Amino acid sequence: MGIFKRQKPQSKEGKERETRMFFTATNSPHPTFDLSGCDLVKTPTGLLSRCKNLQKTTLDLSNNRLKTLDGNCENLDELIELRLANNNFKELPLDASKMKNLRILDLSGNPNFNKIDQCLALPQLRILRLNSTSVTKIPHDIFQRECPLWIDTDAKLRYPAGNEQKVTEKLNQCKTLDSLLLELQLRVNNNFMNLNSL
């Protein structure tokens, strides 16, 4: 008996929905390539290059069973919004930083995702949705971003332990004070930090 359970294949209904939605997306001038709710267990072959060729600016793969994006993320260099909510992602692909124009990334509902530093490598990212993920800490370099970032999360994110006294110093080094739109409710030892001195 194997240790790992074999992943259940895509359902017949999911495949039928994928076929319909793929046809619609490839024949429509709408900027969104929508394959949400298709019970996908892997990225359809050629999807990322198809997005580039069709000049799609939004890719919606939410509500599937994906663990990764298969393909070259360089093909998503013109993508503005990527919806990956309610899947099984633990991390982004290694070449995710090639999505150089991505502004909105939705990873909510991926309970094992905890690689927030990968998200910060996206240079134009403005909105990051992390509800119902495993992200609990704020990376050191979050305040060094060139552009403001809004993080939407239901977790109480903490600055890394042992660095509590450096928070004010880091905030003073912010490249843009709009970074404070994080609404992170910075906490240390379950006590909200006093940032009134800023």
LOMIBA-415730 format. One record per residue (C-alpha): residue in three letters; z, x, y. Coordinates in steps of 0.2 Angstrom, whole numbers. Example, Ala and Ser with C-alpha at 12.3 -4.5 7.8 and 13.67 -1.06 7.14 Angstrom:
2
+------+-------+-------+-------+
! resn !     w !     u !     v !
+------+-------+-------+-------+
!  ALA !    39 !    62 !   -22 !
!  SER !    36 !    68 !    -5 !
+------+-------+-------+-------+
***
This chain:
198
+------+-------+-------+-------+
! resn !     w !     u !     v !
+------+-------+-------+-------+
!  MET !     0 !     0 !     0 !
!  GLY !    -5 !     8 !    17 !
!  ILE !     6 !    11 !    31 !
!  PHE !    -6 !     4 !    44 !
!  LYS !   -12 !   -14 !    44 !
!  ARG !   -31 !   -16 !    45 !
!  GLN !   -36 !   -24 !    61 !
!  LYS !   -42 !   -42 !    59 !
!  PRO !   -61 !   -42 !    64 !
!  GLN !   -68 !   -52 !    78 !
!  SER !   -68 !   -71 !    75 !
!  LYS !   -84 !   -81 !    72 !
!  GLU !   -79 !   -91 !    88 !
!  GLY !   -76 !   -75 !    98 !
!  LYS !   -93 !   -67 !    92 !
!  GLU !  -102 !   -83 !    97 !
!  ARG !   -93 !   -83 !   114 !
!  GLU !   -98 !   -65 !   117 !
!  THR !  -116 !   -68 !   113 !
!  ARG !  -117 !   -82 !   126 !
!  MET !  -107 !   -73 !   139 !
!  PHE !  -117 !   -57 !   136 !
!  PHE !  -133 !   -67 !   139 !
!  THR !  -127 !   -75 !   154 !
!  ALA !  -120 !   -59 !   162 !
!  THR !  -136 !   -49 !   159 !
!  ASN !  -147 !   -63 !   166 !
!  SER !  -137 !   -68 !   181 !
!  PRO !  -137 !   -60 !   198 !
!  HIS !  -118 !   -63 !   199 !
!  PRO !  -108 !   -46 !   202 !
!  THR !   -96 !   -50 !   187 !
!  PHE !   -99 !   -45 !   169 !
!  ASP !   -87 !   -57 !   161 !
!  LEU !   -83 !   -55 !   142 !
!  SER !   -65 !   -61 !   143 !
!  GLY !   -58 !   -71 !   129 !
!  CYS !   -71 !   -65 !   116 !
!  ASP !   -58 !   -59 !   104 !
!  LEU !   -66 !   -41 !   105 !
!  VAL !   -58 !   -27 !    95 !
!  LYS !   -70 !   -14 !   102 !
!  THR !   -81 !   -12 !   117 !
!  PRO !   -99 !   -19 !   114 !
!  THR !  -111 !    -5 !   112 !
!  GLY !  -120 !     0 !   128 !
!  LEU !  -109 !   -11 !   139 !
!  LEU !  -104 !     2 !   151 !
!  SER !  -121 !     8 !   154 !
!  ARG !  -127 !   -10 !   155 !
!  CYS !  -115 !   -13 !   169 !
!  LYS !  -122 !     1 !   179 !
!  ASN !  -140 !    -4 !   176 !
!  LEU !  -136 !   -22 !   181 !
!  GLN !  -126 !   -16 !   196 !
!  LYS !  -111 !   -26 !   192 !
!  THR !   -96 !   -22 !   202 !
!  THR !   -83 !   -32 !   192 !
!  LEU !   -80 !   -30 !   173 !
!  ASP !   -69 !   -43 !   165 !
!  LEU !   -63 !   -39 !   147 !
!  SER !   -46 !   -48 !   148 !
!  ASN !   -39 !   -58 !   134 !
!  ASN !   -46 !   -48 !   120 !
!  ARG !   -39 !   -36 !   107 !
!  LEU !   -46 !   -20 !   114 !
!  LYS !   -36 !    -3 !   113 !
!  THR !   -49 !     8 !   123 !
!  LEU !   -65 !     7 !   132 !
!  ASP !   -79 !    14 !   122 !
!  GLY !   -92 !    23 !   131 !
!  ASN !   -94 !    35 !   146 !
!  CYS !   -84 !    29 !   161 !
!  GLU !   -96 !    38 !   172 !
!  ASN !  -107 !    23 !   170 !
!  LEU !   -93 !    13 !   179 !
!  ASP !   -94 !    24 !   195 !
!  GLU !   -99 !     9 !   205 !
!  LEU !   -87 !    -3 !   198 !
!  ILE !   -74 !   -11 !   211 !
!  GLU !   -64 !   -21 !   199 !
!  LEU !   -59 !   -19 !   181 !
!  ARG !   -49 !   -33 !   172 !
!  LEU !   -41 !   -27 !   156 !
!  ALA !   -26 !   -39 !   156 !
!  ASN !   -19 !   -46 !   139 !
!  ASN !   -26 !   -32 !   127 !
!  ASN !   -18 !   -18 !   117 !
!  PHE !   -21 !    -3 !   129 !
!  LYS !    -9 !    11 !   128 !
!  GLU !   -18 !    22 !   140 !
!  LEU !   -35 !    23 !   149 !
!  PRO !   -49 !    34 !   143 !
!  LEU !   -48 !    53 !   147 !
!  ASP !   -63 !    51 !   159 !
!  ALA !   -56 !    36 !   168 !
!  SER !   -55 !    45 !   184 !
!  LYS !   -74 !    45 !   185 !
!  MET !   -73 !    27 !   191 !
!  LYS !   -72 !    34 !   208 !
!  ASN !   -75 !    17 !   217 !
!  LEU !   -63 !     7 !   207 !
!  ARG !   -51 !    -3 !   219 !
!  ILE !   -43 !   -16 !   208 !
!  LEU !   -36 !   -13 !   190 !
!  ASP !   -27 !   -26 !   180 !
!  LEU !   -18 !   -19 !   165 !
!  SER !    -5 !   -33 !   165 !
!  GLY !    -1 !   -40 !   147 !
!  ASN !    -3 !   -23 !   139 !
!  PRO !    14 !   -21 !   132 !
!  ASN !    12 !    -3 !   126 !
!  PHE !     4 !     4 !   142 !
!  ASN !    14 !    17 !   151 !
!  LYS !     2 !    30 !   158 !
!  ILE !     4 !    25 !   176 !
!  ASP !    -1 !    43 !   181 !
!  GLN !   -19 !    40 !   174 !
!  CYS !   -20 !    25 !   186 !
!  LEU !   -15 !    36 !   201 !
!  ALA !   -30 !    48 !   197 !
!  LEU !   -42 !    34 !   202 !
!  PRO !   -45 !    39 !   220 !
!  GLN !   -50 !    23 !   228 !
!  LEU !   -37 !    12 !   219 !
!  ARG !   -29 !    -1 !   230 !
!  ILE !   -22 !   -14 !   218 !
!  LEU !   -14 !   -10 !   202 !
!  ARG !    -7 !   -25 !   191 !
!  LEU !     6 !   -19 !   178 !
!  ASN !    16 !   -35 !   174 !
!  SER !    22 !   -35 !   156 !
!  THR !    18 !   -17 !   152 !
!  SER !    30 !    -2 !   147 !
!  VAL !    29 !     6 !   164 !
!  THR !    46 !     9 !   171 !
!  LYS !    46 !    25 !   182 !
!  ILE !    36 !    30 !   197 !
!  PRO !    27 !    47 !   196 !
!  HIS !    32 !    61 !   209 !
!  ASP !    15 !    61 !   217 !
!  ILE !    13 !    43 !   220 !
!  PHE !    17 !    46 !   239 !
!  GLN !     4 !    59 !   241 !
!  ARG !   -11 !    47 !   239 !
!  GLU !   -24 !    46 !   252 !
!  CYS !   -26 !    27 !   252 !
!  PRO !   -12 !    14 !   251 !
!  LEU !    -8 !     7 !   234 !
!  TRP !    -1 !   -10 !   230 !
!  ILE !     8 !   -11 !   213 !
!  ASP !    11 !   -28 !   206 !
!  THR !    24 !   -28 !   192 !
!  ASP !    38 !   -38 !   185 !
!  ALA !    48 !   -22 !   180 !
!  LYS !    61 !   -14 !   191 !
!  LEU !    52 !     3 !   193 !
!  ARG !    63 !    18 !   195 !
!  TYR !    60 !    35 !   203 !
!  PRO !    63 !    49 !   190 !
!  ALA !    81 !    52 !   186 !
!  GLY !    88 !    68 !   195 !
!  ASN !    77 !    66 !   210 !
!  GLU !    86 !    52 !   219 !
!  GLN !    90 !    63 !   235 !
!  LYS !    72 !    68 !   236 !
!  VAL !    65 !    51 !   238 !
!  THR !    68 !    50 !   257 !
!  GLU !    59 !    67 !   258 !
!  LYS !    45 !    61 !   248 !
!  LEU !    43 !    45 !   258 !
!  ASN !    42 !    56 !   274 !
!  GLN !    28 !    66 !   266 !
!  CYS !    18 !    50 !   263 !
!  LYS !     0 !    52 !   267 !
!  THR !     0 !    34 !   273 !
!  LEU !    15 !    23 !   275 !
!  ASP !     6 !     9 !   268 !
!  SER !    11 !    16 !   252 !
!  LEU !    27 !     7 !   254 !
!  LEU !    18 !    -9 !   250 !
!  LEU !    22 !    -4 !   232 !
!  GLU !    36 !   -18 !   232 !
!  LEU !    44 !    -7 !   218 !
!  GLN !    62 !   -12 !   222 !
!  LEU !    66 !     7 !   220 !
!  ARG !    82 !     8 !   211 !
!  VAL !    93 !    22 !   205 !
!  ASN !   107 !    18 !   193 !
!  ASN !   104 !     0 !   195 !
!  ASN !   108 !     1 !   214 !
!  PHE !    95 !    -2 !   226 !
!  MET !    91 !    13 !   237 !
!  ASN !    96 !    13 !   255 !
!  LEU !    79 !    17 !   264 !
!  ASN !    85 !    11 !   281 !
!  SER !    86 !    28 !   288 !
!  LEU !    67 !    30 !   287 !
+------+-------+-------+-------+
***
